[in-house]
Structure formats: structure tokens, C-alpha cells
Amino acid sequence: MANYRLSCNSWSLQLFEQPVPEPLYSYKADMQVYSAYYSFDLSILKYATLSTTGRIDKLSTLPSDNNTFFYPSATLSSMISDIVKMPSFVNNIKVRASYANVKGALTRPTIGPAYDAMGFSHPYSSRPDLTTSYNGPTYANQDTYITRALYNNEPSVSLSPTMANSSLKPYSVTSYEGGLETNFFDNRIGLDLTYFYTLNGPQIFSKTAPASTGYNYQLINGVVTKKDGYELTLRFVPIFNKTGMRWQISMNGSTYRETLHEAIGKEDGISLNGHYYKIGERMDGIFGTKYNRDNEGNVIFDAGGMPVYSPKGDEHNKLLGYANPDYVWGISSNFSYKNISFNLQFDGRVGGTIFNELYARQFQSGNSPTLVSGSYGEARRKEWDSYKNTGSIDPGLVGNGVKIVSGTPKFENGYITNMDEDLTFAPNDKAVRLQSYTQSIYSNIMEEFMVDKTYTKLREVSVGYSFQTKLFQGKPQQITVSLVGRNLLYFSKVDNMDMDQWAEGYNASETRIDSRPSIRLQSPTTRQIGFNLNVNF
């Protein structure tokens, strides 16, 4: 490109000797995909059923040497009860296993906010989460440059900050699954158990490039995460008789863990989200700053009345919790008697942690409800009374904990190492201004704003009545009228927001590998009550 400009230090288009060559563009979305696909099913008498698929893609977003790739899948199932004689109380036993591989690269389903595509600026200060359908290339691995006004409002060009990798390969996700299905006692009891195991990678990972290259990043193939877990469904039919009465209860639960399986090359981990995750470590760990405490769990304050903070830096961050829940569960009850039905459904999550950014912003600005009660509320009243009486604010908050009266704390990996050697503590009695305290906590302590995502929700209740009629064309129809309520009850440690809206945690196969959810402004969950009308012809 240097042959097309007069000055080595300027990229202004006005100084170019010749027209700028391709690939210069402001926006372009050319992409070609050639695909071939097969499926094959085979039944081996009554013993087993085998289904396989395969697909081969040739994708233009990858380098020409690696842009053709194949990914297969296979499932195998067998009804054991058809092969082996079972006791009379066993209705059936089925086993299944599956394998699937998926590959792809450098495409995205959406691009940018919808208002950008229509040529508008965002309609209000908080941009909406509305995106434009795209399903095109990302251009993350191309030596292209775009036009923009960078200097003195003159048309200019800028290179991509990511260095192209001519040997880049598609990402790969490989999944294995095994399961057991069985029913007992005339199908009164049923069980469905599944174990799943997924290797997500090698992924297309953005690695920091050496400064000598002139680029910020380079895309490489690396990083494999392992996700494995269980799903269990139990079904009971305690009542089922000839009078038309039936009651079925279904319960399901699932759990999984996602850990780092391989890093880049021979490295023993990767650095993400303020932490160096080592091989074998859970990827949903959230790391940040915490209060320093003595051996009895008391918060440690300095001589000025402020908490003692650990030094800045990723190496001093501590585990605040895990983003993914420990368990996800659900219970449903379906009761029917002749023409009447009654259905009930509960579900929820146990465990999981999230950073409450909404609370943090309220705390920092003085608008949090927690600042008008307890010790915060008392401090606020004291400071207001002193200002009203004297015209100056006397500090009103004394932090609950201990202060250091002698010695200087030493830190290693975020923890005080000389707790029992050089430090002497006494109850904290140093008052500080509430505003200074809250703003200091906001800037230095993430732990204060972490919340538990555990919740239980009465998801749905419905009462229905069915009857036969011949209203249409003289043929019998079944009509069911139901009264339905959704989101009727909610139980959580955090009662002013619905944790169901932030149910997602870390999942490398579905989100950016460096993503970490946090609670921000969100539309409130609504309680819904209405009628359903179903007509079956």
C-alpha cells in the first residue's frame, strides 16, 4: 500500500498518487458457502437403530487451504426389553448414545443495532438490544482497511487491529451423550437419565499480538473447554383409574460444570476477565476484589476509617463465586377428572452468582434503598443534622470491623500474609463521611455487589374444562376453555428483581469466551392471567 501514497507518515487519501487498490471498503458482505449433506438410517432387526449424518462445507471466510471441512453425527439406540426378557413390573428399557461434531468460522447471525442499519442514531441514552439480521462474515481475519475521517476531518484509511492468520482453521465443537429410559408398573413410574460431555474447541481465539507486529491481536486456533453433566427426569402416576381420574407428577433436574481442558500451545492456562484460568479450573468463576478480613472474619479498616484494600492487578483478584447455577430443577403436576383439568408448574435454580451493576450504581450515587436504613441510614441522619445545625458535615459512619493500630499489611495474591505476625487490631471507631465511604466501596470492592441467583417460581397454573360440540359443519369438535396464570409467585433472596432474566452463566459454546453477565436495567417481569380457547376438529 506504500506505493500508493506520497508520504510514509500520512494516510490521507488526498496524498495518494494512484487510486487505492482493493480491498478498500466501508462495508461489504460477500460470502460464499458450498455444502453437501447426507443422512443414513439403519435398523438392525429388533436389536438397534443407527442414524448418521455428515456435512461438508466450503466457506469463503477461511483461508483457502483450510476452508473445506467435514463434520459428522451418529446416534445409536436399542430397546433392551425387546432383546432380554424382563420382570413383569418392567415395561421397557431403552439405551441410547450419540456423537456430534460441528464446525464453522468467522460468521455471525446479527450485526449492529437495528437503528444503525436504518441510518439513525440511537433514540435514547440507553441503547436498545435490537440487532439487524445478517448471517454474514465478520472480516476478523482479513488484511483489509476501511475509510474514515481520522485526521482534520479528511478522508483517511485505517488498518484492522487484528493480524490475519493464513493458517486459521474452523472452530470445532464435539459432543457425546449417553442415556437410559425406562418405565415400570404399567408405566406408573418412568425414568430418563442422560449424561453429556462436550469439548468446545479448538476455538478461534483472539490472542494479544506482540507490539513489534504493529497489530493488537491475532486470531489463532486454541483453547478447549470441557462441559459435562447430567439430566434426570422422573415421572409418577399415583392415581389412574377407570372413573377418568388421572394425576401425573413430573420432576426434572440438571447440573453441569465447564472447565478449561486445553490452553494455547504448551501454556497451562489463559487470562480472561481479571483472572488466569488454569487447566482444570472452572471457567464460570468470577474473580474480583473482596474485603480483607481478620482471622475472625471482621472487615479490616485503616487508620482513616476506610477498608484496607488489596493492591490492584489480576494477581490480587479473589474468587467471588460461580456464574452457573449448581442445579436447575422443575416440578409439574397434571390432574384431570373427566372433563376438568388442573395443571401446576414450579421451577427454579440453585446457586450461581452475578454482579449487580444496578445496585452498584445506586450505591455509588446515594440512591440505593440500603442507604436509608440501618447504620447507613443513621449516618445519613447524623450528617444531615450536623450540616443543618452548623453548616458543615461531621462524619457519621463508623464501619463495622477492626482497625489496624500497629503494623503494615503485606499482600500476596490479594491476601494479607503477615496477619499473625506484625499486625495489631482494635475495634474500629474512626468515623468517615457516608458519601466518601460508598464511593470508595464502589470503586474498590466487587464483593459488596455480588448477589445469589437462587430462585423458585410458580411458573404456571391452569384450570380447564373440555366438552364436545357440533358447531362447525355438523362434525364433532372438542373445545377446551382454560384459565391460565403465569409468574404468579416468586421467591428469592433478591426480591426486587427477577433472577430468571439473568439465568445464563458462562457457556463457551454459546457466548463470547470473555463474557461475564451483570445485572443492568431490564424490563420487569409481568404476572399474566388470561384465557385459552382450543378447538380440535
HELIX and SHEET records of a PDB file:
HELIX    1   1 ALA A    2  TYR A    4  5                                   3    
HELIX    2   2 LEU A   13  LEU A   15  5                                   3    
HELIX    3   3 SER A   64  ASN A   66  5                                   3    
HELIX    4   4 ILE A   80  ILE A   83  1                                   4    
HELIX    5   5 ALA A  114  ALA A  117  1                                   4    
HELIX    6   6 ALA A  211  THR A  213  5                                   3    
HELIX    7   7 ASP A  314  HIS A  316  5                                   3    
HELIX    8   8 GLU A  357  SER A  365  1                                   9    
HELIX    9   9 PRO A  369  VAL A  372  5                                   4    
HELIX   10  10 GLY A  374  THR A  390  1                                  17    
HELIX   11  11 LEU A  434  ASN A  444  1                                  11    
HELIX   12  12 GLU A  447  PHE A  449  5                                   3    
HELIX   13  13 MET A  499  TRP A  502  5                                   4    
SHEET    1   A13 VAL A  33  ILE A  44  0                                        
SHEET    2   A13 ALA A  48  LEU A  59 -1                                        
SHEET    3   A13 THR A  68  MET A  79 -1                                        
SHEET    4   A13 VAL A  90  GLY A 104 -1                                        
SHEET    5   A13 TYR A 171  PHE A 184 -1                                        
SHEET    6   A13 ILE A 189  ASN A 200 -1                                        
SHEET    7   A13 VAL A 224  PHE A 240 -1                                        
SHEET    8   A13 MET A 245  GLU A 262 -1                                        
SHEET    9   A13 TYR A 327  TYR A 337 -1                                        
SHEET   10   A13 ILE A 340  VAL A 350 -1                                        
SHEET   11   A13 TYR A 455  THR A 469 -1                                        
SHEET   12   A13 GLN A 477  SER A 492 -1                                        
SHEET   13   A13 GLN A 528  ASN A 536 -1                                        
SHEET    1   B 2 THR A 107  PRO A 113  0                                        
SHEET    2   B 2 THR A 131  PRO A 137 -1                                        
SHEET    1   C 2 TYR A 145  TYR A 151  0                                        
SHEET    2   C 2 GLU A 154  LEU A 159 -1                                        
SHEET    1   D 3 THR A 162  MET A 163  0                                        
SHEET    2   D 3 TYR A 217  GLY A 222  1                                        
SHEET    3   D 3 GLN A 203  THR A 208 -1                                        
SHEET    1   E 2 GLY A 269  LEU A 272  0                                        
SHEET    2   E 2 HIS A 275  LYS A 278 -1                                        
SHEET    1   F 2 GLY A 285  GLY A 288  0                                        
SHEET    2   F 2 LYS A 318  TYR A 322 -1                                        
SHEET    1   G 3 ILE A 300  PHE A 301  0                                        
SHEET    2   G 3 VAL A 402  SER A 406  1                                        
SHEET    3   G 3 THR A 424  PRO A 427 -1                                        
SHEET    1   H 3 MET A 450  ASP A 452  0                                        
SHEET    2   H 3 THR A 353  ASN A 356 -1                                        
SHEET    3   H 3 SER A 518  ILE A 519  1                                        
SHEET    1   I 2 LEU A 397  VAL A 398  0                                        
SHEET    2   I 2 ALA A 431  VAL A 432 -1                                        
SHEET    1   J 2 PHE A 411  GLU A 412  0                                        
SHEET    2   J 2 TYR A 415  ILE A 416 -1                                        
END                                                                             
